[in-house]
Amino acid sequence: MKRSSKIAVGTVASLVLGLAVYAAVAQPFGVGPGMMHGMEHGAAAGGHGPMAGATAMLTKQDAGSSADMGLVHDLVMNHSKIKRTVTHLPDGIRTVTESDDPQVAQAIKAHVASMSQRLKDGREFNIFSTTLPVLFENRDKIESVVEVTEKGSIVTRTSTDARVVAALQGHAAEVTELAQEGPVAMMRGMMSRMATRAGAGR
């Protein structure tokens, strides 16, 4: 009976966690169901307001957090419009992320620019990734080249540190999963991070 009770409790906890993460992905700022406001109502207009719920627990907060989450949400919800290729280099990665949709292309450019600046400044923004902490902790070991294209961005990041190279390639794979699976991949990553944090807090 005790074992059955533990399984039941664990199942309920997983369901509650899953619902919390889904709500965080679908409505991170309380804007209601459906698509989040577009770029003209988001980062371009000064952001979406304070982050709340599960998203607020998963990343450090600063003045740009809500706008960055807005960009991530818009890209995730429009993942089917994103074309992405990743090339593994001996010392890093080269990614090409573009869209034929002008608004999505602009969101890609804005997101890449913001995250590149955050990496340079050491201001981590991380909702779903297990590799970003390694990259931010070792940002001084990373060489970055960002090329803005008409439809998005080409990013090359390299390092002489094997652990950092592995993290760069791992993060590129995480982002590709988002481009391929959208909210499903986001939810999976967020649940993994939330579970890890819950375990560390025991």
Sequence and secondary structure as in RCSB ss.txt:
>XXXX:A:sequence
MKRSSKIAVGTVASLVLGLAVYAAVAQPFGVGPGMMHGMEHGAAAGGHGPMAGATAMLTKQDAGSSADMGLVHDL
VMNHSKIKRTVTHLPDGIRTVTESDDPQVAQAIKAHVASMSQRLKDGREFNIFSTTLPVLFENRDKIESVVEVTE
KGSIVTRTSTDARVVAALQGHAAEVTELAQEGPVAMMRGMMSRMATRAGAGR
>XXXX:A:secstr
 HHHHHHHHHHHHHHHHHHHHHHHHH TTS  SS    GGGTGGGT      HHHHHHS   TTHHHHHHHHHHH
HHTGGGEEEEEEEETTEEEEEEEESSHHHHHHHHHHHHHHHHHHHHT    SS SSHHHHHHTGGGEEEEEEE S
SEEEEEEEES HHHHHHHHHHHHHHHHHHHHTHHHHHHHHHHHHHHHHHHT 
